[in-house]
Amino acid sequence: MVENGKKLVELKNLNLVFNKGKRNANKAINNVSFDIYEGETFGLVGESGSGKTTIGRAILKLYDKDIESGEILFNGSDVRKLKGENLKHFRSEAQMIFQDPQASLNGRMRVKDVVAEGIDVNHLAKDAQDRTAQVENLLQLVGLNHDHLTRYPHEFSGGQRQRIGIARALAVKPKFIVADEPISALDVSIQAQVVNLLKDIQAQNGLTYLFIAHDLSMVKYISDRIGVMHWGKILEIGTSDDVYNHPIHPYTKSLLSSIPSPDPISERERTPIVYDPTDETDGQEREMREITPGHFVFSTEAEANVYRQHLK
Ligand SMILES: Nc1ncnc2c1ncn2[C@@H]1O[C@H](COP(=O)(O)OP(=O)(O)OP(=O)(O)O)[C@@H](O)[C@H]1O
């Protein structure tokens, strides 16, 4: 939930190019601007390669050298300019949870050491006893227990491994977490459990999330607001209700129409809408325009007026 209307993350006209100046240069992010408010979950959706992960990692300062122009602010400070103590502080305030817990957890380390990595790096434990106590609390928070401390990641199921990944991210008491497809690798039956765990932890600790997903079905339940990405651009931003129940951009409509329905009758009647990207390639100047309060769509002024008329 947006608690106090304070912006924690601000992206301002971000342009990012991989392999700048080379033959294989790739403009992965094209003039993207949006804010994430303290305490909210901002969902970022779009097909593979649209630039979602790049945005998450850019916020975490992992792509500083690839940023061509624009700004990323965290708590009002330009993340690219952070140095010394401020940088250290930022590194603990902003964390990431990964898609594939198997690949992101060091298989040679016991769970207690995996989870304590951030505690050790940031000297957050007074002594060995305090370290163990902190790790035990974290495991308890994510639904694991004392017996799991000395086991190795491969001894766990996918869902449990993701819980370990979450505990590890929480160890440094972050304010902000980029959750990059945290449930995509999990069985459908486990996905809701992990989403609910993330929601509970958010409610307890007032965390802010950037929740990245290419599949829209679960994002709706966790996100307060959602940004829809395509080809490095944001095409629509609105509340979860705006985007799901009143989608405006043809791409959003197409994306929503591709979600299979759990109900066999609706599923039989579902007609996927094919997206025609001409609107993005006709050379006309487009920008994010507000169609209804808080609901923005990448459009020309004329298109925005048509959208507004249709919603009346
Ligand atoms: N480190 C990198 N070097 C060069 N190109 C990259 C790098 N990371 C991503 N890209 C390219 O940038 C574009 C955006 O990729 P990104 O991973 O952000 O998309 P995504 O929406 O997160 O997709 P997915 O759902 O598959 O993770 C793609 O064209 C990708 O090939």
The ligand as an SDF file (V2000), in Angstrom:
LIG
                    3D

 31 33  0  0  0  0  0  0  0  0999 V2000
   24.1140   -7.5160  -19.7910 N   0  0  0  0  0  0  0  0  0  0  0  0
   23.5600   -7.3290  -20.9940 C   0  0  0  0  0  0  0  0  0  0  0  0
   24.3160   -7.0590  -22.0770 N   0  0  0  0  0  0  0  0  0  0  0  0
   23.7720   -6.8400  -23.2920 C   0  0  0  0  0  0  0  0  0  0  0  0
   22.4370   -6.9020  -23.5320 N   0  0  0  0  0  0  0  0  0  0  0  0
   21.6230   -7.1800  -22.5120 C   0  0  0  0  0  0  0  0  0  0  0  0
   22.1360   -7.4180  -21.1970 C   0  0  0  0  0  0  0  0  0  0  0  0
   21.0820   -7.6730  -20.3620 N   0  0  0  0  0  0  0  0  0  0  0  0
   19.9800   -7.5980  -21.1280 C   0  0  0  0  0  0  0  0  0  0  0  0
   20.2890   -7.3040  -22.4080 N   0  0  0  0  0  0  0  0  0  0  0  0
   19.3290   -7.0720  -23.5090 C   0  0  0  0  0  0  0  0  0  0  0  0
   18.4910   -5.9990  -23.1000 O   0  0  0  0  0  0  0  0  0  0  0  0
   17.1380   -6.2370  -23.4800 C   0  0  0  0  0  0  0  0  0  0  0  0
   16.2470   -6.2360  -22.2470 C   0  0  0  0  0  0  0  0  0  0  0  0
   16.5180   -7.3760  -21.4820 O   0  0  0  0  0  0  0  0  0  0  0  0
   15.8850   -7.6750  -20.0520 P   0  0  0  0  0  0  0  0  0  0  0  0
   16.5640   -8.8830  -19.4990 O   0  0  0  0  0  0  0  0  0  0  0  0
   15.8910   -6.4430  -19.2450 O   0  0  0  0  0  0  0  0  0  0  0  0
   14.3880   -8.0250  -20.4400 O   0  0  0  0  0  0  0  0  0  0  0  0
   13.2710   -8.6760  -19.5370 P   0  0  0  0  0  0  0  0  0  0  0  0
   12.0270   -7.9620  -19.8770 O   0  0  0  0  0  0  0  0  0  0  0  0
   13.6860   -8.6890  -18.1230 O   0  0  0  0  0  0  0  0  0  0  0  0
   13.1980  -10.1510  -20.1100 O   0  0  0  0  0  0  0  0  0  0  0  0
   13.0970  -11.5560  -19.3430 P   0  0  0  0  0  0  0  0  0  0  0  0
   11.6670  -11.6700  -18.9010 O   0  0  0  0  0  0  0  0  0  0  0  0
   13.4540  -12.5450  -20.4040 O   0  0  0  0  0  0  0  0  0  0  0  0
   14.0680  -11.5130  -18.2040 O   0  0  0  0  0  0  0  0  0  0  0  0
   17.1410   -7.5390  -24.2320 C   0  0  0  0  0  0  0  0  0  0  0  0
   17.2470   -7.2360  -25.6060 O   0  0  0  0  0  0  0  0  0  0  0  0
   18.3910   -8.2400  -23.7380 C   0  0  0  0  0  0  0  0  0  0  0  0
   18.8980   -9.1010  -24.7080 O   0  0  0  0  0  0  0  0  0  0  0  0
  1  2  1  0
  2  3  1  0
  2  7  2  0
  3  4  2  0
  4  5  1  0
  5  6  2  0
  6  7  1  0
  6 10  1  0
  7  8  1  0
  8  9  2  0
  9 10  1  0
 10 11  1  0
 11 12  1  0
 11 30  1  0
 12 13  1  0
 13 14  1  0
 13 28  1  0
 14 15  1  0
 15 16  1  0
 16 17  2  0
 16 18  1  0
 16 19  1  0
 19 20  1  0
 20 21  2  0
 20 22  1  0
 20 23  1  0
 23 24  1  0
 24 25  2  0
 24 26  1  0
 24 27  1  0
 28 29  1  0
 28 30  1  0
 30 31  1  0
M  END
$$$$
